[in-house]
Amino acid sequence: MAKESMKAREVKRAKMVAKYAAKRAQLKAEGNYDALQALPKNASPVRMHNRCKLTGRPKGYMRQFGISRIQFREMASNGLIPGVRKASW
């Protein structure tokens, strides 16, 4: 499990990115890069990192499901993910 502070930091970044998205797009369209530099660092979408919704694990994230590979495997083995079945031949 990730620390709660790390999860909270990612949530805070996501909110800030959403807050400044329109202003950021406008400044980019104008080509006003000095004003872009003045925006907060965390307003940049590049700084966001995908994390597992269940554990907060930052690595091994599966975008299609929103969870880490470890959680995916456990849930798939238990039949908790619809349409996913372990291969056997």
N, C-alpha and C positions, 0 to 999 in steps of 0.2 A: 504494500500500500504506500502511496505517495503521502508526503506530509500534507496536512490540511492547508498549510500556508502556501504550498506550491499550487494546489488546486485553486485556492482563492486568488492567487496572483494571476492565473490564467483567465479566470472569470472576469477579473478587473480589467485585464488587457482587452478581452473581447468586448466589454462594454465601452471602453475608450475608443476602440477601432470603429465601432458602430456610431458612436457620438460624432467623430470627426470625419466620417466617410464622405459626406457631401462636401464639406469644406475642402477636404483633401483633393477630391476630384476637380473641384472648381479651380483650385490653385494650380493643379497640374495642367488643366486645359489652358489657363492663362500663361503658363510657363513661368510663374512667379516662384522660383526655387528658394529664394531667400525667406519668403513667408512659410514655405513648406518646412524649412529648417527650424523655424520658430515653434512649430507644433511640438507637442510632447513626444518623446521617443516611443512610448507605448501606444501611440495613435497609429503607428505603422503596422499594417497587417502582416508584414514579414516577421515581426517579433512574436506572433502567436505560434503556439506549438500544440499539435493534436495530442490529446490524452485520452486514455481509456475512461469511459463513462462510469465504470464500476469500481476500478481500483486506482485510477489516476496515473497509471504507468505511462511514461512518455515514449517508450520505445516499443517496437513491434505492434504499432497501431494499424488496424485494418479499417480503412476509410469507409468501405461499404457497410460495415456493421457498427462502427463507432466504438469498438472494444479492442483490447489487446489480443495478440495471438494466443496467449495462454488462456484467457477467459473464453475466447472463441472455441478453443479445443475442448475445454471442459463442458461448455454449454452444448456444443454439437454432439459430444459423446452422450450427454444426458437427454438429448432430443429436445432441447429447449429453443432451438433456432429453427423456425419453419422452413422447409425446403432444403435443409442441409442434412446430408447423411454421410456417414463414414464409408469410404470406398472399401470394397472387399472383392477380390476376384481370385 
